């Protein structure tokens, strides 16, 4: 199974269009969105191409591919615009022999077993590290990357995680 993982679109139609192109190019079985889909939030400047209604329309077109968790900027009003569930705080996935806990990342993670994977967004900074036997993955942000990172996503395929910028260029994680 091929899974594309993205987070923190924050209502940017411009970057959501680029994400839609990446989804078409990558052709994943499913797309995991880690929250903060439509609203930019009070701590962020407006992202380029801010148009939450357009983002909702684009995401609704691929609703059958989506697995989503709620971000700290996602509300019941957002759910009213979207044709797929976005208000679950977390999801458990079982892919390629891995147990994956997915959440936005603004709450503490539950106690997990060694060998599990935690995938989260929220910080807008790509990461890949292991602590206490648990692997932590963050794809960064689609629209508002921080700490000199790129607009991007992660692909999980055959048990391997690959970070990419929205144009498909493979990126290296330095942490």
N, C-alpha and C positions, 0 to 999 in steps of 0.2 A: 504494500500500500504506500502510495506517495501522499504526503501531507504537506501543505503549504501553511506556514504559521506567520501571522502578522498581527500588529497591535498599533493602537493609537493613531487612527486615521484623523480623528478630531475634526470631522466635517469638511475636510479638504477635498473638493471634487477633483481638483487638479491632480493630486497625488493618488486619489482613489482610482482615477482613470488609468494611471500608470500601474497601479496594483492589479486592476482588471486585465491589463495587457500581460502582466507577469503571470497571472492565473491562466490565461489562455495559452501562453507560451509553455508554461510548466506542465499544464494539464494534470493537476493533482486529483486524486480520488476525493479528497475532502480539503476544506480550508478551515483552519482554526483561527478565529479572531479573538484576541485577548482583551477586548473592551476599548472604551473611549472611542466610539464609532462616529457620533454625530456632533457632539458639542466640544468646543475648544477648551472650556474650563477657565476659571477666573485667573489662574496663575500663568496661563499661556497667552501669547499674542495670537491674533488671528492668523491661522496658517494660510499660505497662498491658495487662492481659489476657494475660499471658504463658502460652501453652499451645501448645507446639511441635507436639504431636500433632494439634491442631485445625488449625493452619496447614498441616501436611503434607496433611491430608485435603482442605482447600480447594484447595490447589495441585494435588493429584492429580486433582481434578475437571476442571481445565482443561489437563491435560498436553499435549494436542494443539496448544495455542496457544503453548506456552512455549519460549523459547530462554534458556538459563541459563549463567552463568559462576560459577566458584567464588569465594567470598569467604574472607577470612582466618578466619572462624568456621565454615566448612563443612567437614565431615569425611566419611569413609567411612560412619560411623554414620548421618549425615544421609541419605546416598544410599540406605541400606537402607530408609528410611521413604518415599522419594519414587519415583514411577513414571516419572520423566523424568531425563535426565542433568544433573547439577549439578557435576561435578568437573573440567570443562575450565577451564583458567586464562584462556582468552580465546576470542573468536569474531570472525570477520570477516563483515561483512554488506555487501551491495551493494544499496542502496535509493535510488530516485529519483536515480540518477546519482552517488551518493556512495559512497565506500569508507569503511566505519565499522569501527573497531577497538573492540571492547567487552571490558572487563576490570573486575575489582572495583576496582583502583586501589592496592593495597598493594604492588605490584611496579613496577619501572620499565617504561615503555612502550617498545616497539621503535622503531627509526628509521622514520619514516613520511614519505611524500611530501607536499609542499605541497598543500593542498586536501582532505586526508583529515580525518576526524572521529574523535576519541577520546571514547568514552562510558565513564564510570566512576562508581562509588559511593564507598564506604569512608569519606569524610570527613563524611558526613551533612549537607553544605552544598551547596545548589544553586549551580552556576556555569555560565557561558557566556562564553568568551573565546577569542581567537585569539592564538597565539604561533608565530612562525616559519612562518606560513601554515597552521597546523594548528588546527582548532577543537576546543576542549575543552568537553565537556558533562558535568554531574553533575546528576541529578534530585533530589538530597538524599536524605532518608530517609523511608520509609513510617512507621516507628514511633518513632524517636529523633532528631528533627531537632535540629541544633545551630546556634549563632550566630543565634538568633532567627529561624530559618527555619520553614517550615510542614511538616506531614505531607503529602507529595505525590509527584508523578510527572511525567513529561514525555511529551508526545505528539509523534511525528514524522509529519507528513502533508503531502504535496505539497512536500517539501523544506524545510518549516518546523518548527522546534522550539517547543513551547509548554509552559511550566511551569504546573502546576495543583496546587491543594491537593486533598485527597482528596474534598472535596465538589464538585469540578469548577470552582471559582473560578480564573480565570486569574491568575497571579502574575507580578510583574515582578522580573527579575534586576537587581541593582544593581552587578554587577562587570564 
